Amino acid sequence: METAPKAKTVTAPTIASSSSRKPYLSLFIATACGLGYIPVAPGTFGSLAGVALALSVYQVLAAMGLDIFQIIVVSGIQLDFLFIVQCVIAVVVAALGVWTASRASRYWQQKDPQRVVIDEVSGQHLALLLGSALPVWWRTTNSWAPPAFGFITYQSPLGWKYLLLGFILFRLFDIWKPFPARQAESLPSGLGIMADDWIAGIYAALGIWLARAFGF
């Protein structure tokens, strides 16, 4: 079911800046490989890209022949290798998002261009990562191996129902922008574009965690 179009604050017409060269690479990343140019609900497609990113990590690592199920101990805390890789990806995507969204915003002379959807990619990925990584202390850890689908982390893989829930919740919170998401939009440049989606991702992650905790 298609959700409402991505709500963006537009402060000026879509006019490319004539005072600078077109930042092709930044626009390519900021629009999530061109998904942002889709005329209908580009934010929804950006979120779907975030789901695909979260799910593809397992596939890529497995294809590389890496030991996905190894446990790494850091300061006495056991972390699965897949979780660590997902965290690195989350940080890289977030940093790239701030940088490229800033450049796209300056080039298009808009505070939050609708075509910039790297914020949805980052926020949706964060929602699924945190939603699966947050432990449910009174339940046995899910150490089973589903057929690749739903493998965000090894310790708590998500089934399709949780993935769908995470997608719906993220889109809901991204559009609704509960406190302090809307306030975060006032942050400067690319940080303001990205921060509200990170907050929406955290809210969605809590929803996934609650669903896991109560066995929905």
C-alpha positions in Angstrom: 0.0 0.0 0.0 1.5 3.3 -1.0 2.0 5.8 1.7 1.6 9.5 1.5 4.2 11.4 -0.6 7.3 12.5 1.1 6.7 15.8 2.9 9.5 18.3 2.2 9.9 21.9 3.0 10.4 23.9 -0.2 11.7 27.4 0.2 12.4 28.3 -3.4 11.7 27.0 -6.9 13.9 24.2 -8.2 16.6 26.3 -9.8 20.1 24.9 -10.3 22.8 27.2 -9.1 24.6 28.9 -12.0 27.6 29.9 -9.9 28.9 26.4 -9.4 29.6 23.3 -11.4 27.0 20.5 -11.2 28.1 18.0 -8.4 27.3 14.9 -10.3 28.6 12.4 -7.7 26.9 14.2 -4.8 23.6 14.4 -6.7 23.9 10.7 -7.6 24.4 9.7 -3.9 21.9 12.2 -2.5 19.1 10.9 -4.8 20.0 7.3 -4.0 21.3 6.4 -7.5 18.5 8.4 -9.1 15.5 7.2 -7.1 14.9 10.7 -5.9 13.9 11.7 -9.5 10.9 9.4 -9.5 8.0 11.8 -9.7 5.6 10.0 -7.3 6.5 9.3 -3.7 10.4 9.4 -4.0 10.7 9.2 -0.2 8.9 5.8 -0.3 11.4 4.5 -2.9 14.2 5.9 -0.8 12.9 3.9 2.2 12.7 0.7 0.1 16.3 1.3 -0.9 17.1 1.4 2.9 15.4 -1.9 3.3 17.4 -3.4 0.4 20.6 -2.0 1.8 20.0 -3.6 5.2 19.1 -7.0 3.6 21.9 -7.0 1.0 24.8 -6.9 3.5 24.3 -10.5 4.5 24.2 -11.6 0.8 27.3 -9.6 -0.1 29.4 -10.9 2.8 28.2 -14.5 2.2 29.2 -14.2 -1.5 32.6 -13.0 -0.4 33.0 -16.2 1.6 33.4 -14.4 5.0 32.4 -16.0 8.3 29.2 -14.1 9.0 28.4 -16.0 12.2 31.6 -15.3 14.0 31.4 -13.5 17.4 33.8 -10.7 18.2 34.4 -9.7 21.8 34.9 -6.0 22.4 35.6 -4.9 26.0 33.9 -8.1 27.3 30.8 -7.5 25.1 30.0 -10.1 22.5 29.1 -8.6 19.1 28.3 -10.6 16.0 30.4 -9.7 12.9 27.3 -8.9 10.8 26.2 -6.3 13.4 29.6 -4.6 13.3 29.5 -4.4 9.5 26.0 -3.0 9.6 27.1 -0.3 12.1 30.0 0.7 9.9 27.6 1.0 6.9 25.2 3.1 9.0 27.9 5.6 9.9 29.2 5.8 6.3 25.8 6.3 4.8 24.9 8.9 7.5 28.2 10.8 6.8 27.8 10.7 3.1 24.2 11.8 3.5 25.1 14.9 5.4 27.8 15.8 2.8 25.9 15.1 -0.3 22.6 16.5 0.9 24.4 19.8 1.8 25.8 20.0 -1.7 22.5 19.1 -3.4 20.7 21.7 -1.3 23.1 24.4 -2.3 23.1 23.4 -6.0 19.3 23.3 -6.2 18.9 26.3 -3.9 16.4 24.6 -1.7 16.5 23.9 2.1 15.3 20.3 1.7 14.9 19.2 -1.9 12.3 16.5 -2.5 14.7 14.7 -4.8 17.2 14.1 -1.9 16.3 10.7 -0.5 19.6 9.6 1.0 18.0 10.7 4.3 15.3 8.0 3.9 17.8 5.4 3.0 19.8 6.2 6.1 16.8 6.5 8.4 15.2 3.2 7.2 18.5 1.3 7.5 18.9 2.7 11.0 15.4 1.6 12.0 15.9 -2.0 10.9 19.4 -2.2 12.4 18.4 -0.9 15.8 15.1 -2.7 15.8 16.9 -6.0 15.3 20.0 -5.3 17.4 18.2 -4.1 20.6 18.1 -7.2 22.9 14.9 -8.6 24.3 16.4 -9.7 27.6 13.7 -12.1 28.8 13.6 -14.0 25.5 16.0 -16.6 24.1 18.3 -15.1 21.4 17.3 -16.1 17.9 20.3 -17.9 16.7 18.6 -19.7 13.9 19.5 -19.1 10.3 16.5 -18.2 8.0 17.1 -18.5 4.2 19.0 -15.2 4.0 15.9 -13.1 4.1 15.7 -10.9 7.1 19.3 -11.2 8.2 20.1 -7.7 9.6 22.1 -9.1 12.4 22.9 -12.7 13.3 21.7 -12.5 16.8 18.1 -11.3 16.0 17.1 -11.8 12.4 13.9 -10.2 11.3 11.1 -12.0 9.6 9.1 -10.4 6.8 6.4 -9.2 9.2 9.0 -7.2 11.2 10.5 -5.9 8.1 7.2 -4.7 6.8 6.4 -3.2 10.2 9.7 -1.4 10.3 9.0 0.0 6.8 5.5 1.2 7.6 6.5 2.7 11.0 9.4 4.6 9.5 7.3 6.1 6.7 4.7 7.0 9.3 7.2 8.7 11.6 9.0 10.3 8.7 5.8 12.0 7.5 4.4 12.7 11.0 7.8 14.0 12.4 7.1 13.6 16.1 9.3 15.6 18.6 12.1 16.3 18.1 12.1 15.3 14.4 10.4 18.5 13.2 12.7 20.6 15.4 15.7 18.8 13.9 14.9 20.1 10.5 16.1 23.6 11.6 19.7 22.2 11.9 22.0 23.7 9.3 22.3 22.3 5.8 22.6 18.6 5.3 22.5 17.8 9.0 18.9 19.2 9.2 17.9 17.1 6.1 19.3 13.9 7.7 18.6 14.4 11.4 14.8 14.2 11.3 15.0 10.9 9.4 17.4 9.5 12.0 14.9 10.4 14.7 12.1 8.8 12.7 14.3 5.7 12.4 14.8 5.5 16.2 11.0 5.7 16.7 10.5 3.0 14.2 13.2 0.8 15.8 11.4 1.1 19.1 8.2 -0.1 17.4 10.1 -3.1 16.0 11.6 -3.8 19.4 8.2 -3.7 21.1 6.8 -6.1 18.5 9.6 -8.5 19.1 9.4 -8.2 22.9 5.7 -9.1 22.9 5.9 -11.7 20.2 3.7 -10.0 17.6 
